[in-house]
């Protein structure tokens, strides 16, 4: 991860923020796009990811102890990754640039097929600092992206989006490689990007589980994965603007990613939630010579590697289906703190023939300081309640999510309500908007 810092000016709270599948029109006017289930993502073998890390470690040891830009260890790392991808059937491109008087390299790998006008890219920086092998920063992200790409090949995946993978050079000097790549993309090519996923430091030895809060759809995809394995997440702030996603974000490409922490200190609350040691940095070897093979938390690396594949499969291989009639309420409804009664927001569906489908879609945007307090139900016109979300220990804020409900026993036309109940004290929020699509 680069040392340069820029801060996010405002958190994402609008449901219509340029999501991966969102239209460019405002949310109140845009037709939603339903998405059919993607093929089941694979379990990425931890042993395979660690085998790549071992190779990076050996490369560093044989080349002056590091894999930094302009040093032989970096080029050897690029050559290792490229050989794996070439053998797996990818089309690889080695892009060169110059920085600090030395030649730098980006490696781009394209998987055959998918919509060439809708590109989903996953990437990581491959360079280390000069002081060490850079096994967590950023061998971890590079190895996980590599193994996920190889899993695409093993599965013979036929994605709906065109899948592209990238390994960036000279990130540690100020995102040089990724900036070069993005700045040399013609405007028409930039417009083809559905999203860019970034993975920088995902195996920190005293890990946290942080999700970028940039593009809402990408963010929710990662949050859904972690909710599915019972791991709470927090919004990533330490690395905001300090890794290669910033190069893409700055030209309007939707971005997202994962992070396990660098030099910041883990709090007592975070240690209680995730384990590890409070009062200690997430990575005590950040940018140091001790960032070696012993500087990896296997559980974090395993979970995040699986999350990489989960996002690639769900965002890149899901099949869009034509949306049905859609009805939305964008009026804010305050959610009172517990023990107050539940509140509702209503929409009136009309002109829909017959019953609601078994795949009725409910898109929810709730701004709240602690989403774990919220219980959310969809109320049908006859009063039948369909549970969308239970309360729990999810420490994240806001609920920006899509739910699928089997409401096929309900007549579609009538007044549908989103009901929200705050079941614990000391947090506040409001229903920002919600939408039902038949």
Secondary structure, 3 states (H helix, E strand, C coil): CCCCCCCCCCCCCCCCCCCCCCCCCCCCCCCCCEECCCCCCCCCCHHHHHHHHHHHHHHHHCCCCCCECCCHHHHHHHHHHHHHHHHCCCEEEEEEEEECCEEEEEEEEECCCCEEEEEEEEEEECCECCCCCCHHHHHHHHHHHHHHHHHHHHHCCCCCEEEEEEEECCHHHCCHHHHHHHHCCCHHHHCCEEEEEEECCCCCCCCCCEECCCCHHHHHHHHHHHHHCCCCCEECCCCCCCCCHHHHHCCCCCEEEEECCCCCECCHHHHHHHCCCCCCECCCCCCCCCCCCCCCCHHHHHHHHHHHHHHHHHHHCCCEECCCCEEEECCCEEECCCCCCCEEEEEEECCCCCECCCCEEEEEEEEECCHHHEEEEEECCCCCEEEEECCCCCCCCCEEEEEEECCCCCECCEEEEEEEEECCCCCCEEEEEEEEEC
